[in-house]
Amino acid sequence: MTFTFKLQQTDGTPAEPPSVRLAVPNMRVGDTIPIERDRTLRVVGVVAGVDDDDDPVLIVEDRPEPDAA
């Protein structure tokens, strides 16, 4: 089973990608979402859907990846 979350940047614009499907139903502030091999998003806020049918919105920001040594 997967859970769909809408992704939004801190300025209110849709993130890239605009949504993600995860096996985890409850994302929290501080959680990370791997997007690509060298790109991770960090959750900085969570907004519940207004209706039961609405997907929750995760407010995210790009997390800088350390340079590989």
Buried (B, 14 or more C-beta within 10 A) or exposed (E): EEBEBBBBBEEEEEBEEEBBEBEEEEBEEEBEBEBEEEEBBBBBEBEEEEEEEEBBBBBBBEBEEEEEE
